[in-house]
Amino acid sequence: MSINGIVAPYLELWHDPVFRYFLIACGILSLICWLATIITDNYSQVDRLWSIIPAVYAWFFVYFGYQTNAERCTRSSIMAALVTLWGARLTYNFWRKDGYNLKTEDYRWIYVRKMFFYPQYKIPYHIFNFVFTAVLQNLLLMFLVVPVWFVQTDKNVQSDLNSFDYLNVVLFLSFLLIETIADQQQWVYQTKKYDWIDNKESKKTKYSQNEIEDFKRGFLIKGLFKYSRHPNFWAEQSIWWIVYSFTLSSQMDFLKTNLSIGTLVNYSCFATVFLTSLFQGSTILTEWITTKKYPEYKNYSDRVSRFFPWFTTYQPGKTK
């Protein structure tokens, strides 16, 4: 695919009078988020929108789709409903971790500031905050659901649902379930661990010796985390590739006679590609921090798959 082939569809989106409103709204929201970080000196403002905004965009796409071609909106409505389920689950998980407390900030920002030598050098850090945190993340949140727009507007899309659409629904719900289980396992472990830390001076404990060993280790190695260091991250990335997959199932008739790498890749996938690459970088930072806190994590990470669940030879070392 040529550079012109990549850029041209985005230029067409800008010239679409309806989609242009979404781009303008995204720009305004980016500016608001950036100003909020400057005013509060808290750089997790976009995090509070992460689980909400994609569903809002998706349903607005569907609404405008009904105005022009209602026959094509069955598939896009299903996609918007699935994204809403994803958002509701993630919003709940974020809320119970106190994410909507305006004073709460992602712990990784401390390390990002150090990487930019902030506050000694403020300008590079604020440029990064504006470009990446405010603008790029807001664009990402909108373009993740551009597949909803695609299935309503592309000339090769067929209106009728097919077996691949139903497969996408099953896969989406399966990955959502995996993510839910992984987050719940992590929540239970961390809640118990900090309860033990707060009360470990007490002579009596309600936890078994095996549980205490797990708490001393500092990180979860059981359940889904036995087979993947980040099963929730793997499921999250997979969810958005399934959303993109709807653009392919919507073109089954066209792809049967025009199958190639070029036809399997359309402009609506690039946000998902960016999200996948973003997870690589953020996970490296997360694991670097974890390894500094818990030495055993190096042994764990050497033997357990980062994302994709797989068999493992890991045996936990004895904690001290």
C-alpha distance (Angstrom), angle and dihedral (degrees) to the residues before:
residue distance angle dihedral
M1 . . .
S2 3.82 . .
I3 3.80 125.1 .
N4 3.79 88.5 -111.1
G5 3.80 89.9 52.8
I6 3.80 89.8 54.0
V7 3.81 97.1 44.7
A8 3.81 99.6 39.8
P9 3.86 97.2 70.5
Y10 3.82 90.8 51.8
L11 3.79 90.6 50.7
E12 3.80 87.9 51.4
L13 3.81 89.2 53.2
W14 3.79 89.6 54.4
H15 3.81 90.2 51.7
D16 3.80 91.3 49.4
P17 3.86 102.3 100.1
V18 3.83 92.7 -146.3
F19 3.79 98.1 44.9
R20 3.79 89.9 47.1
Y21 3.81 88.1 67.8
F22 3.80 89.4 57.3
L23 3.79 91.3 50.7
I24 3.79 91.0 50.1
A25 3.82 91.0 48.0
C26 3.81 89.2 49.8
G27 3.81 89.9 51.3
I28 3.80 92.0 50.9
L29 3.81 91.4 47.9
S30 3.82 90.1 49.6
L31 3.80 90.1 53.5
I32 3.81 91.8 48.7
C33 3.81 91.6 50.3
W34 3.78 91.8 48.2
L35 3.81 92.8 49.7
A36 3.82 89.6 47.5
T37 3.81 91.0 55.5
I38 3.81 91.1 49.7
I39 3.80 94.3 47.3
T40 3.81 96.4 44.4
D41 3.84 99.1 31.0
N42 3.82 84.5 -134.5
Y43 3.80 115.4 123.6
S44 3.80 100.0 -166.4
Q45 3.80 95.8 82.1
V46 3.82 94.8 112.7
D47 3.82 88.9 49.7
R48 3.81 88.8 67.6
L49 3.82 89.5 58.0
W50 3.80 97.3 42.4
S51 3.80 97.4 94.3
I52 3.82 96.5 36.5
I53 3.79 110.4 42.9
P54 3.85 99.4 59.4
A55 3.82 91.4 58.2
V56 3.81 90.7 47.4
Y57 3.81 91.4 52.4
A58 3.81 91.4 44.6
W59 3.81 93.9 54.7
F60 3.81 92.3 45.3
F61 3.80 88.5 52.4
V62 3.81 88.6 52.2
Y63 3.80 92.0 47.3
F64 3.80 93.1 54.2
G65 3.80 89.6 42.3
Y66 3.80 90.3 59.5
Q67 3.79 89.5 54.3
T68 3.81 92.6 59.1
N69 3.82 108.7 24.8
A70 3.80 115.4 3.5
E71 3.82 92.4 176.5
R72 3.79 90.6 69.5
C73 3.80 95.4 50.6
T74 3.81 100.8 81.4
R75 3.79 92.2 81.0
S76 3.81 93.8 40.8
S77 3.82 90.7 49.4
I78 3.82 90.0 53.9
M79 3.80 89.4 49.7
A80 3.81 91.9 49.3
A81 3.81 90.7 49.2
L82 3.81 91.0 51.4
V83 3.81 91.6 48.8
T84 3.82 88.2 50.1
L85 3.82 90.2 54.1
W86 3.79 89.2 49.9
G87 3.81 90.6 49.0
A88 3.81 94.8 47.4
R89 3.80 92.0 52.6
L90 3.79 93.9 45.8
T91 3.82 92.2 45.5
Y92 3.81 90.4 54.4
N93 3.81 91.8 47.5
F94 3.81 91.2 48.6
W95 3.80 91.7 47.0
R96 3.81 95.3 52.2
K97 3.81 88.9 52.4
D98 3.82 88.2 56.8
G99 3.79 91.1 -109.6
Y100 3.81 93.9 145.7
N101 3.78 92.5 57.6
L102 3.82 100.2 108.9
K103 3.81 89.7 -139.1
T104 3.81 93.0 56.8
E105 3.80 116.3 102.2
D106 3.80 130.6 179.5
Y107 3.82 107.4 -96.1
R108 3.81 91.3 -130.9
W109 3.80 92.3 69.9
I110 3.81 89.7 75.2
Y111 3.80 88.8 62.6
V112 3.82 93.8 42.4
R113 3.81 89.3 55.3
K114 3.79 89.8 52.3
M115 3.80 90.8 50.4
F116 3.82 89.2 56.1
F117 3.83 92.5 41.9
Y118 3.79 89.2 -121.0
P119 3.05 130.2 -153.6
Q120 3.83 91.8 19.9
Y121 3.81 88.9 60.5
K122 3.77 109.4 28.7
I123 3.80 104.6 166.8
P124 3.86 99.0 66.4
Y125 3.80 90.5 46.7
H126 3.81 93.4 49.6
I127 3.80 91.3 47.1
F128 3.81 88.7 53.0
N129 3.81 90.3 47.4
F130 3.81 92.7 51.1
V131 3.81 98.5 42.6
F132 3.80 101.0 37.1
T133 3.79 107.7 22.6
A134 3.79 100.0 37.0
V135 3.81 108.6 24.6
L136 3.82 107.0 25.8
Q137 3.80 95.5 40.9
N138 3.80 92.4 49.7
L139 3.79 90.6 48.3
L140 3.79 88.2 48.9
L141 3.81 92.3 52.3
M142 3.79 90.6 54.1
F143 3.80 98.8 40.5
L144 3.81 93.0 48.7
V145 3.81 86.7 73.4
V146 3.82 96.6 39.5
P147 3.86 86.3 104.9
V148 3.82 84.0 73.8
W149 3.80 88.3 58.0
F150 3.80 91.6 43.8
V151 3.82 95.4 56.8
Q152 3.81 89.2 54.1
T153 3.79 98.6 46.2
D154 3.81 113.8 27.4
K155 3.81 113.6 105.6
N156 3.83 93.7 -133.6
V157 3.81 95.9 55.6
Q158 3.81 118.8 114.3
S159 3.80 118.4 -147.3
D160 3.80 99.6 -142.4
L161 3.79 119.4 86.3
N162 3.79 118.7 -119.9
S163 3.79 138.6 -167.1
F164 3.81 92.2 -86.9
D165 3.80 89.9 58.4
Y166 3.80 89.9 55.1
L167 3.80 89.8 46.8
N168 3.80 89.1 53.2
V169 3.80 90.3 52.6
V170 3.82 91.4 51.4
L171 3.81 92.4 47.1
F172 3.80 92.8 46.9
L173 3.81 92.1 51.7
S174 3.81 90.6 45.2
F175 3.80 93.0 54.1
L176 3.80 90.1 44.2
L177 3.81 89.0 54.3
I178 3.81 91.6 49.1
E179 3.80 90.7 50.3
T180 3.80 91.0 48.3
I181 3.82 92.9 50.3
A182 3.81 92.5 46.6
D183 3.80 93.4 49.2
Q184 3.80 90.7 46.9
Q185 3.80 92.0 50.4
Q186 3.79 89.9 49.8
W187 3.80 91.7 46.9
V188 3.81 93.7 51.1
Y189 3.80 92.0 46.9
Q190 3.81 95.6 47.7
T191 3.82 92.8 44.2
K192 3.79 92.0 52.6
K193 3.81 92.8 42.1
Y194 3.80 94.0 55.0
D195 3.78 91.1 42.9
W196 3.83 88.1 55.1
I197 3.83 91.3 46.5
D198 3.80 91.0 51.6
N199 3.80 92.0 49.9
K200 3.82 104.9 28.7
E201 3.80 92.6 110.5
S202 3.79 88.7 64.6
K203 3.82 115.8 101.7
K204 3.79 90.6 -134.5
T205 3.79 124.5 59.4
K206 3.77 132.5 -178.2
Y207 3.81 92.1 -150.7
S208 3.80 127.7 91.6
Q209 3.79 122.8 -121.9
N210 3.81 90.3 -106.3
E211 3.80 90.8 53.7
I212 3.80 91.0 48.9
E213 3.81 89.2 51.6
D214 3.80 87.9 54.2
F215 3.81 91.6 49.1
K216 3.80 92.7 49.8
R217 3.80 89.9 51.8
G218 3.80 87.0 59.6
F219 3.81 101.5 -144.0
L220 3.78 137.7 64.9
I221 3.81 119.2 -97.8
K222 3.81 100.7 162.5
G223 3.80 135.9 81.9
L224 3.80 111.9 17.2
F225 3.81 89.0 -12.7
K226 3.79 88.7 70.2
Y227 3.80 88.9 71.3
S228 3.81 101.8 30.8
R229 3.79 132.4 26.8
H230 3.81 89.4 -143.6
P231 3.82 111.2 19.8
N232 3.81 90.3 158.7
F233 3.83 91.2 54.4
W234 3.81 90.3 48.9
A235 3.81 91.4 50.6
E236 3.82 92.0 46.7
Q237 3.78 93.2 54.2
S238 3.80 90.9 44.9
I239 3.81 91.6 52.1
W240 3.79 91.7 60.6
W241 3.79 93.2 46.0
I242 3.81 87.0 55.4
V243 3.81 89.6 51.8
Y244 3.79 87.1 54.1
S245 3.80 90.1 46.0
F246 3.82 88.9 66.3
T247 3.81 87.7 69.4
L248 3.80 87.7 60.1
S249 3.80 96.5 44.8
S250 3.81 87.7 49.8
Q251 3.83 89.6 59.9
M252 3.80 99.7 46.5
D253 3.79 95.6 128.4
F254 3.80 91.8 48.5
L255 3.82 94.1 45.1
K256 3.82 92.9 50.7
T257 3.80 89.5 67.5
N258 3.82 100.2 27.0
L259 3.78 104.6 38.9
S260 3.80 114.1 158.3
I261 3.78 139.8 122.9
G262 3.80 88.2 -94.3
T263 3.81 93.9 55.7
L264 3.82 92.1 45.4
V265 3.80 90.3 57.7
N266 3.79 119.6 63.4
Y267 3.79 133.1 167.1
S268 3.82 93.7 -95.6
C269 3.83 92.4 70.5
F270 3.78 98.7 65.7
A271 3.81 95.9 83.0
T272 3.81 88.6 53.5
V273 3.80 89.9 49.6
F274 3.81 88.9 50.9
L275 3.82 91.8 47.9
T276 3.81 90.8 50.5
S277 3.80 91.5 51.0
L278 3.81 89.8 45.6
F279 3.80 89.8 56.3
Q280 3.80 90.0 54.0
G281 3.81 92.3 56.4
S282 3.79 97.6 40.1
T283 3.81 91.4 47.7
I284 3.80 91.5 52.4
L285 3.82 89.0 53.7
T286 3.82 92.0 45.3
E287 3.80 92.6 50.6
W288 3.80 92.9 45.3
I289 3.80 88.9 55.9
T290 3.81 92.2 45.2
T291 3.81 92.5 49.8
K292 3.81 90.5 52.6
K293 3.81 90.2 52.7
Y294 3.80 99.0 39.9
P295 3.86 117.7 31.8
E296 3.82 92.3 -164.9
Y297 3.80 89.4 65.3
K298 3.81 90.3 78.7
N299 3.81 90.2 60.4
Y300 3.81 90.1 46.4
S301 3.81 94.6 47.9
D302 3.81 92.1 48.7
R303 3.81 91.3 59.2
V304 3.81 106.9 30.1
S305 3.80 125.3 70.2
R306 3.80 114.7 -107.0
F307 3.81 97.5 -136.3
F308 3.79 117.6 -15.5
P309 3.84 110.1 71.6
W310 3.80 110.4 -114.8
F311 3.78 142.5 155.5
T312 3.78 115.4 -74.0
T313 3.80 140.1 -157.8
Y314 3.80 92.9 -160.1
Q315 3.79 117.0 138.3
P316 3.82 115.2 -178.5
G317 3.77 116.8 -120.2
K318 3.77 121.4 -127.7
T319 3.79 113.1 -85.7
K320 3.77 123.1 -134.0
